[in-house]
Amino acid sequence: MRVTVLRLGHRVERDKRVTTHVGLVARAFGASGMVLTTPDEKVVESIRRVVASWGGDFSVKVEPEWRRVIREWRGTKVHLTMYGEHVDERIDEIRAAGRDVLVVVGAEKVPAEVFQLVDYNIAIGHQPHSEVAALAVFLDRLFQGEELHREFKGRLRVVPSPRGKRVVES
């Protein structure tokens, strides 16, 4: 199962840091790629630099036609929203389908149409919170924690240490 994150509604001046974090979390927590609906080369290049240095098979592309991305997706479509069904009620069903997953993550007010275009509207909790946190929890539940043990083949690698920081070049 491959997961792609659709970042819907990125506001260039306001959201660049959060959108970059959406991409970093998507990569680190097992997604295969990210689609931005608003062109922002700084965000794209930032994520590509991380992939180049730290490894992984993660792509980033820009596609302004978000409706087409959702409509043409041939797998399961999930929208993360605090108004949806609780993740625990549907995650087994989503996983059992064994299909590629498109995860829609909004930046600003998500058009009502999105709620109808997806297969699932999923809430991590029913309170306001960060889309970055929602994505991390969703991916962790989807992959059942296995994504945290993935090995990335990159130029840089962290050597786990009880104290301090240790990064080595491969």
C-alpha positions as CSV (number, residue, x, y, z in Angstrom):
1,M,0.0,0.0,0.0
2,R,1.4,3.4,-1.0
3,V,0.2,6.6,0.6
4,T,0.2,10.0,-1.0
5,V,-0.6,13.2,0.9
6,L,-2.6,15.9,-0.9
7,R,-1.9,19.3,0.7
8,L,-4.9,21.3,0.0
9,G,-4.9,25.1,0.2
10,H,-1.3,26.0,1.0
11,R,-1.0,29.7,1.6
12,V,2.5,30.7,0.4
13,E,3.3,33.4,3.0
14,R,1.5,31.9,5.9
15,D,1.9,28.1,5.6
16,K,5.4,27.3,4.2
17,R,6.7,26.0,7.5
18,V,3.6,23.9,8.3
19,T,3.4,22.6,4.8
20,T,7.1,21.6,4.9
21,H,6.4,19.8,8.2
22,V,3.4,18.0,6.6
23,G,5.9,16.8,3.9
24,L,8.5,15.8,6.4
25,V,6.0,13.9,8.6
26,A,4.5,12.2,5.5
27,R,8.0,11.0,4.5
28,A,9.2,9.9,7.9
29,F,5.9,8.2,8.8
30,G,5.7,6.0,5.6
31,A,4.0,8.0,2.8
32,S,5.5,7.7,-0.7
33,G,4.8,11.2,-1.9
34,M,3.1,14.6,-1.5
35,V,1.1,16.7,-3.9
36,L,0.9,20.5,-3.3
37,T,-2.1,22.3,-4.8
38,T,-0.3,25.7,-4.6
39,P,3.1,26.2,-6.3
40,D,5.8,26.9,-3.7
41,E,9.3,26.0,-4.9
42,K,10.9,26.8,-1.5
43,V,8.7,24.1,0.1
44,V,9.3,21.6,-2.7
45,E,13.1,22.2,-2.7
46,S,13.3,21.9,1.1
47,I,11.6,18.5,1.1
48,R,13.7,17.3,-1.8
49,R,16.9,18.4,0.0
50,V,15.8,16.3,3.0
51,V,15.1,13.3,0.8
52,A,18.5,13.7,-0.9
53,S,20.4,13.9,2.4
54,W,18.4,11.5,4.6
55,G,17.1,9.0,1.9
56,G,13.8,7.4,1.1
57,D,11.7,7.1,-1.9
58,F,9.5,10.2,-1.5
59,S,8.3,12.5,-4.3
60,V,6.9,16.0,-4.2
61,K,4.9,17.5,-7.0
62,V,2.6,20.5,-7.6
63,E,-0.9,19.9,-9.1
64,P,-3.2,22.9,-8.8
65,E,-6.2,20.9,-10.0
66,W,-7.0,19.2,-6.7
67,R,-10.5,18.1,-7.8
68,R,-8.9,16.1,-10.6
69,V,-6.3,14.6,-8.2
70,I,-9.1,13.4,-5.9
71,R,-11.5,12.2,-8.7
72,E,-8.8,10.3,-10.6
73,W,-7.3,8.6,-7.5
74,R,-7.8,4.8,-8.0
75,G,-7.4,3.9,-4.4
76,T,-8.9,4.9,-1.1
77,K,-9.4,8.6,-0.4
78,V,-9.2,9.9,3.1
79,H,-9.8,13.4,4.3
80,L,-8.4,14.3,7.8
81,T,-10.9,16.5,9.5
82,M,-12.0,17.0,13.1
83,Y,-15.6,16.7,11.9
84,G,-15.1,13.1,10.6
85,E,-15.6,9.6,12.1
86,H,-13.0,8.7,14.8
87,V,-9.9,7.1,13.3
88,D,-10.3,4.0,15.5
89,E,-13.7,3.3,14.0
90,R,-12.4,3.1,10.4
91,I,-8.7,2.5,10.3
92,D,-8.9,-1.3,10.2
93,E,-11.3,-1.0,7.2
94,I,-9.0,1.4,5.4
95,R,-6.0,-0.8,6.0
96,A,-7.9,-4.1,5.1
97,A,-8.8,-2.6,1.7
98,G,-5.1,-3.0,0.7
99,R,-5.5,-0.1,-1.7
100,D,-3.2,2.9,-2.2
101,V,-4.4,5.8,0.0
102,L,-4.7,9.5,-0.8
103,V,-4.7,11.5,2.4
104,V,-6.2,15.0,2.0
105,V,-4.8,17.5,4.5
106,G,-6.2,21.0,4.5
107,A,-4.4,24.3,5.2
108,E,-7.3,26.7,5.2
109,K,-11.0,26.2,5.2
110,V,-11.6,23.0,3.2
111,P,-14.3,23.3,0.5
112,A,-17.4,21.4,1.4
113,E,-17.1,19.5,-1.8
114,V,-14.0,17.6,-0.4
115,F,-16.3,15.9,2.2
116,Q,-18.3,14.4,-0.7
117,L,-15.4,13.5,-3.0
118,V,-13.6,11.2,-0.5
119,D,-14.3,7.7,0.8
120,Y,-13.7,8.6,4.4
121,N,-13.7,11.8,6.5
122,I,-11.5,10.8,9.4
123,A,-11.0,12.6,12.7
124,I,-8.0,12.0,15.0
125,G,-9.9,13.8,17.7
126,H,-12.9,16.1,17.6
127,Q,-11.0,19.2,18.8
128,P,-9.0,21.8,16.9
129,H,-5.4,20.6,16.4
130,S,-2.6,20.7,14.0
131,E,-2.8,19.0,10.6
132,V,0.8,17.8,11.1
133,A,-0.2,16.0,14.3
134,A,-3.3,14.5,12.6
135,L,-1.3,13.2,9.7
136,A,1.3,11.6,12.0
137,V,-1.3,9.9,14.1
138,F,-3.2,8.7,11.1
139,L,-0.1,7.3,9.4
140,D,1.0,5.6,12.6
141,R,-2.4,3.9,13.0
142,L,-2.5,3.0,9.3
143,F,1.0,1.3,9.4
144,Q,0.6,0.0,13.0
145,G,3.9,1.6,14.1
146,E,6.0,-0.3,11.5
147,E,6.9,2.9,9.7
148,L,8.9,4.0,12.8
149,H,11.3,1.1,12.1
150,R,11.9,1.8,8.4
151,E,15.5,2.1,7.3
152,F,16.2,5.0,5.0
153,K,19.2,4.7,2.7
154,G,20.6,8.3,2.6
155,R,23.8,10.2,2.9
156,L,23.1,11.0,6.5
157,R,22.1,8.7,9.3
158,V,21.3,9.2,13.0
159,V,23.1,6.9,15.4
160,P,20.8,6.5,18.4
161,S,22.3,7.7,21.6
162,P,21.0,8.0,25.1
163,R,22.7,11.5,25.3
164,G,23.7,14.0,22.7
165,K,23.5,13.9,19.0
166,R,25.3,11.7,16.6
167,V,24.9,11.9,12.8
168,V,27.2,10.0,10.4
169,E,27.7,10.2,6.7
170,S,27.3,7.0,4.7
